[in-house]
Amino acid sequence: MKFPRLRLSVRWTMIVIAVAAVLMYYVVMPIWSYYSLPKATRDVLAGLSYGVQLPTSGKMPFGDFIKTIRTTAFGQLLTNVPIYVDPAGLQEAGVVDLQIPVDASPDRISLKDQLERSLKPLGLGYFVKDGLLTITSAKVADRTLKENPTEARRP
């Protein structure tokens, strides 16, 4: 039995190497970095992607908004997700009172979008690190995400 001769030129070899490199960079590396995170962090990140509808909508105090997120949204998806509200980050953003009004969307949207819509007007942001959802000033959140890209994430 005679096998057909496979003839690869340098050009085709370089194309195969380039495609493999692109595949590694855009597919394998993100999957690898995601699964290298602790399971608790992966669970919280997955929970932020689910669509939820808050029982109350419109203007509500910031403190009540956090309680509603903790009990309603994560209660449907995960149990006992710790949410940490950074007091220094709140002061940096100018949020000194937990009674400041926050807009809660009445629509069924992902928890990630709900947090961004509600926190951004106040100058706040969030990130997930070690299974802990941290709400702080947008500057601190961005700095943390930039300084710790392998540990801190935002979906």
KEDOZA-217701 format. One record per residue (C-alpha): residue in three letters; x, y, z. Coordinates in steps of 0.1 Angstrom, whole numbers, plus 5000, padded with zeros to 4 digits. Each point is the difference from the previous one (the first is absolute). Layout:
! KEDOZA-217701
<atom><torgu>ALA</torgu><X>X</X><Y>Y</Y><Z>Z</Z></atom>
...
! end
This chain:
! KEDOZA-217701
<atom><torgu>MET</torgu><X>5000</X><Y>5000</Y><Z>5000</Z></atom>
<atom><torgu>LYS</torgu><X>5014</X><Y>5033</Y><Z>4989</Z></atom>
<atom><torgu>PHE</torgu><X>4993</X><Y>5031</Y><Z>5022</Z></atom>
<atom><torgu>PRO</torgu><X>4996</X><Y>5033</Y><Z>4983</Z></atom>
<atom><torgu>ARG</torgu><X>5030</X><Y>5023</Y><Z>5006</Z></atom>
<atom><torgu>LEU</torgu><X>4992</X><Y>5030</Y><Z>5022</Z></atom>
<atom><torgu>ARG</torgu><X>5019</X><Y>5029</Y><Z>4988</Z></atom>
<atom><torgu>LEU</torgu><X>5002</X><Y>5030</Y><Z>5023</Z></atom>
<atom><torgu>SER</torgu><X>5017</X><Y>5031</Y><Z>4989</Z></atom>
<atom><torgu>VAL</torgu><X>5015</X><Y>5025</Y><Z>5023</Z></atom>
<atom><torgu>ARG</torgu><X>4971</X><Y>5023</Y><Z>4993</Z></atom>
<atom><torgu>TRP</torgu><X>4974</X><Y>4975</Y><Z>5011</Z></atom>
<atom><torgu>THR</torgu><X>5020</X><Y>4991</Y><Z>5031</Z></atom>
<atom><torgu>MET</torgu><X>5001</X><Y>5037</Y><Z>5010</Z></atom>
<atom><torgu>ILE</torgu><X>4963</X><Y>5003</Y><Z>4995</Z></atom>
<atom><torgu>VAL</torgu><X>4993</X><Y>4970</Y><Z>5022</Z></atom>
<atom><torgu>ILE</torgu><X>5023</X><Y>5014</Y><Z>5027</Z></atom>
<atom><torgu>ALA</torgu><X>4983</X><Y>5034</Y><Z>4998</Z></atom>
<atom><torgu>VAL</torgu><X>4965</X><Y>4985</Y><Z>5003</Z></atom>
<atom><torgu>ALA</torgu><X>5011</X><Y>4978</Y><Z>5030</Z></atom>
<atom><torgu>ALA</torgu><X>5014</X><Y>5031</Y><Z>5017</Z></atom>
<atom><torgu>VAL</torgu><X>4968</X><Y>5020</Y><Z>4995</Z></atom>
<atom><torgu>LEU</torgu><X>4980</X><Y>4971</Y><Z>5013</Z></atom>
<atom><torgu>MET</torgu><X>5022</X><Y>4997</Y><Z>5031</Z></atom>
<atom><torgu>TYR</torgu><X>4998</X><Y>5037</Y><Z>5007</Z></atom>
<atom><torgu>TYR</torgu><X>4962</X><Y>5005</Y><Z>4995</Z></atom>
<atom><torgu>VAL</torgu><X>4986</X><Y>4967</Y><Z>5011</Z></atom>
<atom><torgu>VAL</torgu><X>5024</X><Y>4979</Y><Z>5022</Z></atom>
<atom><torgu>MET</torgu><X>5015</X><Y>5028</Y><Z>5022</Z></atom>
<atom><torgu>PRO</torgu><X>4967</X><Y>5016</Y><Z>5011</Z></atom>
<atom><torgu>ILE</torgu><X>4986</X><Y>4965</Y><Z>5009</Z></atom>
<atom><torgu>TRP</torgu><X>5031</X><Y>4992</Y><Z>5018</Z></atom>
<atom><torgu>SER</torgu><X>5000</X><Y>5032</Y><Z>5020</Z></atom>
<atom><torgu>TYR</torgu><X>4963</X><Y>4996</Y><Z>5008</Z></atom>
<atom><torgu>TYR</torgu><X>5004</X><Y>4965</Y><Z>5014</Z></atom>
<atom><torgu>SER</torgu><X>5031</X><Y>5009</Y><Z>5020</Z></atom>
<atom><torgu>LEU</torgu><X>4978</X><Y>5023</Y><Z>5021</Z></atom>
<atom><torgu>PRO</torgu><X>4986</X><Y>4986</Y><Z>5033</Z></atom>
<atom><torgu>LYS</torgu><X>4967</X><Y>4982</Y><Z>4997</Z></atom>
<atom><torgu>ALA</torgu><X>4982</X><Y>5026</Y><Z>5022</Z></atom>
<atom><torgu>THR</torgu><X>5011</X><Y>5028</Y><Z>4977</Z></atom>
<atom><torgu>ARG</torgu><X>4989</X><Y>4981</Y><Z>4969</Z></atom>
<atom><torgu>ASP</torgu><X>4966</X><Y>4994</Y><Z>5017</Z></atom>
<atom><torgu>VAL</torgu><X>4995</X><Y>5037</Y><Z>5007</Z></atom>
<atom><torgu>LEU</torgu><X>5010</X><Y>5010</Y><Z>4965</Z></atom>
<atom><torgu>ALA</torgu><X>4975</X><Y>4975</Y><Z>4986</Z></atom>
<atom><torgu>GLY</torgu><X>4973</X><Y>5013</Y><Z>5023</Z></atom>
<atom><torgu>LEU</torgu><X>5006</X><Y>5035</Y><Z>4987</Z></atom>
<atom><torgu>SER</torgu><X>4991</X><Y>4989</Y><Z>4965</Z></atom>
<atom><torgu>TYR</torgu><X>4966</X><Y>4987</Y><Z>5009</Z></atom>
<atom><torgu>GLY</torgu><X>4969</X><Y>5021</Y><Z>4994</Z></atom>
<atom><torgu>VAL</torgu><X>4982</X><Y>5011</Y><Z>5031</Z></atom>
<atom><torgu>GLN</torgu><X>4970</X><Y>5022</Y><Z>5007</Z></atom>
<atom><torgu>LEU</torgu><X>5001</X><Y>5019</Y><Z>5033</Z></atom>
<atom><torgu>PRO</torgu><X>4967</X><Y>5000</Y><Z>5020</Z></atom>
<atom><torgu>THR</torgu><X>5002</X><Y>5038</Y><Z>5004</Z></atom>
<atom><torgu>SER</torgu><X>5010</X><Y>5024</Y><Z>4973</Z></atom>
<atom><torgu>GLY</torgu><X>5005</X><Y>5038</Y><Z>4995</Z></atom>
<atom><torgu>LYS</torgu><X>5017</X><Y>5021</Y><Z>5026</Z></atom>
<atom><torgu>MET</torgu><X>5011</X><Y>4982</Y><Z>5032</Z></atom>
<atom><torgu>PRO</torgu><X>5026</X><Y>5007</Y><Z>5027</Z></atom>
<atom><torgu>PHE</torgu><X>5035</X><Y>4987</Y><Z>4992</Z></atom>
<atom><torgu>GLY</torgu><X>5000</X><Y>4978</Y><Z>5032</Z></atom>
<atom><torgu>ASP</torgu><X>4967</X><Y>4984</Y><Z>4990</Z></atom>
<atom><torgu>PHE</torgu><X>5012</X><Y>4995</Y><Z>4965</Z></atom>
<atom><torgu>ILE</torgu><X>5030</X><Y>4980</Y><Z>5013</Z></atom>
<atom><torgu>LYS</torgu><X>4977</X><Y>4979</Y><Z>5023</Z></atom>
<atom><torgu>THR</torgu><X>4977</X><Y>4993</Y><Z>4971</Z></atom>
<atom><torgu>ILE</torgu><X>5028</X><Y>4990</Y><Z>4977</Z></atom>
<atom><torgu>ARG</torgu><X>5014</X><Y>4977</Y><Z>5027</Z></atom>
<atom><torgu>THR</torgu><X>4967</X><Y>4983</Y><Z>5009</Z></atom>
<atom><torgu>THR</torgu><X>4981</X><Y>5000</Y><Z>4967</Z></atom>
<atom><torgu>ALA</torgu><X>5025</X><Y>4997</Y><Z>4973</Z></atom>
<atom><torgu>PHE</torgu><X>5025</X><Y>4977</Y><Z>5015</Z></atom>
<atom><torgu>GLY</torgu><X>4973</X><Y>4982</Y><Z>5020</Z></atom>
<atom><torgu>GLN</torgu><X>4986</X><Y>4987</Y><Z>4967</Z></atom>
<atom><torgu>LEU</torgu><X>5034</X><Y>4989</Y><Z>4987</Z></atom>
<atom><torgu>LEU</torgu><X>5025</X><Y>4995</Y><Z>5027</Z></atom>
<atom><torgu>THR</torgu><X>4999</X><Y>4998</Y><Z>5038</Z></atom>
<atom><torgu>ASN</torgu><X>5020</X><Y>5022</Y><Z>5023</Z></atom>
<atom><torgu>VAL</torgu><X>5019</X><Y>5021</Y><Z>4975</Z></atom>
<atom><torgu>PRO</torgu><X>5020</X><Y>5025</Y><Z>5021</Z></atom>
<atom><torgu>ILE</torgu><X>4996</X><Y>5036</Y><Z>4989</Z></atom>
<atom><torgu>TYR</torgu><X>5025</X><Y>5025</Y><Z>5014</Z></atom>
<atom><torgu>VAL</torgu><X>4993</X><Y>5037</Y><Z>4998</Z></atom>
<atom><torgu>ASP</torgu><X>5033</X><Y>5018</Y><Z>5004</Z></atom>
<atom><torgu>PRO</torgu><X>4995</X><Y>5030</Y><Z>5023</Z></atom>
<atom><torgu>ALA</torgu><X>5032</X><Y>5018</Y><Z>4987</Z></atom>
<atom><torgu>GLY</torgu><X>4989</X><Y>4995</Y><Z>4964</Z></atom>
<atom><torgu>LEU</torgu><X>4965</X><Y>5014</Y><Z>5008</Z></atom>
<atom><torgu>GLN</torgu><X>5016</X><Y>5031</Y><Z>5016</Z></atom>
<atom><torgu>GLU</torgu><X>5023</X><Y>5004</Y><Z>4970</Z></atom>
<atom><torgu>ALA</torgu><X>4970</X><Y>5000</Y><Z>4977</Z></atom>
<atom><torgu>GLY</torgu><X>4981</X><Y>5024</Y><Z>5022</Z></atom>
<atom><torgu>VAL</torgu><X>4974</X><Y>4976</Y><Z>5013</Z></atom>
<atom><torgu>VAL</torgu><X>5000</X><Y>5007</Y><Z>5037</Z></atom>
<atom><torgu>ASP</torgu><X>4964</X><Y>4989</Y><Z>5008</Z></atom>
<atom><torgu>LEU</torgu><X>4985</X><Y>4966</Y><Z>4993</Z></atom>
<atom><torgu>GLN</torgu><X>4966</X><Y>5018</Y><Z>4995</Z></atom>
<atom><torgu>ILE</torgu><X>5012</X><Y>5016</Y><Z>4967</Z></atom>
<atom><torgu>PRO</torgu><X>4975</X><Y>4990</Y><Z>4973</Z></atom>
<atom><torgu>VAL</torgu><X>5009</X><Y>4974</Y><Z>4974</Z></atom>
<atom><torgu>ASP</torgu><X>4981</X><Y>4991</Y><Z>4968</Z></atom>
<atom><torgu>ALA</torgu><X>4990</X><Y>4964</Y><Z>4999</Z></atom>
<atom><torgu>SER</torgu><X>4989</X><Y>4988</Y><Z>4966</Z></atom>
<atom><torgu>PRO</torgu><X>4965</X><Y>4983</Y><Z>4998</Z></atom>
<atom><torgu>ASP</torgu><X>5011</X><Y>4979</Y><Z>4970</Z></atom>
<atom><torgu>ARG</torgu><X>5013</X><Y>4965</Y><Z>5001</Z></atom>
<atom><torgu>ILE</torgu><X>5037</X><Y>5006</Y><Z>4993</Z></atom>
<atom><torgu>SER</torgu><X>5033</X><Y>4984</Y><Z>5010</Z></atom>
<atom><torgu>LEU</torgu><X>5012</X><Y>5008</Y><Z>5035</Z></atom>
<atom><torgu>LYS</torgu><X>5032</X><Y>5014</Y><Z>4984</Z></atom>
<atom><torgu>ASP</torgu><X>4979</X><Y>5025</Y><Z>4980</Z></atom>
<atom><torgu>GLN</torgu><X>4979</X><Y>5008</Y><Z>5031</Z></atom>
<atom><torgu>LEU</torgu><X>5031</X><Y>5008</Y><Z>5020</Z></atom>
<atom><torgu>GLU</torgu><X>5015</X><Y>5021</Y><Z>4973</Z></atom>
<atom><torgu>ARG</torgu><X>4968</X><Y>5020</Y><Z>4994</Z></atom>
<atom><torgu>SER</torgu><X>4995</X><Y>5007</Y><Z>5037</Z></atom>
<atom><torgu>LEU</torgu><X>5036</X><Y>5005</Y><Z>5011</Z></atom>
<atom><torgu>LYS</torgu><X>5015</X><Y>5020</Y><Z>4971</Z></atom>
<atom><torgu>PRO</torgu><X>4980</X><Y>5033</Y><Z>5006</Z></atom>
<atom><torgu>LEU</torgu><X>5013</X><Y>4999</Y><Z>5036</Z></atom>
<atom><torgu>GLY</torgu><X>5036</X><Y>4996</Y><Z>4989</Z></atom>
<atom><torgu>LEU</torgu><X>5001</X><Y>4965</Y><Z>5013</Z></atom>
<atom><torgu>GLY</torgu><X>5013</X><Y>4968</Y><Z>4985</Z></atom>
<atom><torgu>TYR</torgu><X>5004</X><Y>4963</Y><Z>5009</Z></atom>
<atom><torgu>PHE</torgu><X>5023</X><Y>4971</Y><Z>4996</Z></atom>
<atom><torgu>VAL</torgu><X>5001</X><Y>4963</Y><Z>5011</Z></atom>
<atom><torgu>LYS</torgu><X>5031</X><Y>4987</Y><Z>5017</Z></atom>
<atom><torgu>ASP</torgu><X>5003</X><Y>4967</Y><Z>5020</Z></atom>
<atom><torgu>GLY</torgu><X>4962</X><Y>4995</Y><Z>4999</Z></atom>
<atom><torgu>LEU</torgu><X>4992</X><Y>5034</Y><Z>5015</Z></atom>
<atom><torgu>LEU</torgu><X>4980</X><Y>5026</Y><Z>4981</Z></atom>
<atom><torgu>THR</torgu><X>5015</X><Y>5033</Y><Z>5010</Z></atom>
<atom><torgu>ILE</torgu><X>4983</X><Y>5033</Y><Z>4994</Z></atom>
<atom><torgu>THR</torgu><X>5023</X><Y>5030</Y><Z>5001</Z></atom>
<atom><torgu>SER</torgu><X>5007</X><Y>5032</Y><Z>4981</Z></atom>
<atom><torgu>ALA</torgu><X>5004</X><Y>4996</Y><Z>4962</Z></atom>
<atom><torgu>LYS</torgu><X>5037</X><Y>5012</Y><Z>5002</Z></atom>
<atom><torgu>VAL</torgu><X>5009</X><Y>4974</Y><Z>5026</Z></atom>
<atom><torgu>ALA</torgu><X>4981</X><Y>4972</Y><Z>4981</Z></atom>
<atom><torgu>ASP</torgu><X>5018</X><Y>5009</Y><Z>4968</Z></atom>
<atom><torgu>ARG</torgu><X>5034</X><Y>5002</Y><Z>5017</Z></atom>
<atom><torgu>THR</torgu><X>4994</X><Y>4966</Y><Z>5017</Z></atom>
<atom><torgu>LEU</torgu><X>4991</X><Y>4984</Y><Z>4967</Z></atom>
<atom><torgu>LYS</torgu><X>5030</X><Y>5015</Y><Z>4983</Z></atom>
<atom><torgu>GLU</torgu><X>5025</X><Y>4991</Y><Z>5028</Z></atom>
<atom><torgu>ASN</torgu><X>4986</X><Y>4964</Y><Z>5006</Z></atom>
<atom><torgu>PRO</torgu><X>4988</X><Y>4987</Y><Z>4966</Z></atom>
<atom><torgu>THR</torgu><X>5005</X><Y>4964</Y><Z>5010</Z></atom>
<atom><torgu>GLU</torgu><X>4981</X><Y>5003</Y><Z>5033</Z></atom>
<atom><torgu>ALA</torgu><X>4974</X><Y>5027</Y><Z>4997</Z></atom>
<atom><torgu>ARG</torgu><X>4973</X><Y>4998</Y><Z>4973</Z></atom>
<atom><torgu>ARG</torgu><X>4969</X><Y>5017</Y><Z>4987</Z></atom>
<atom><torgu>PRO</torgu><X>4979</X><Y>4982</Y><Z>4975</Z></atom>
! end
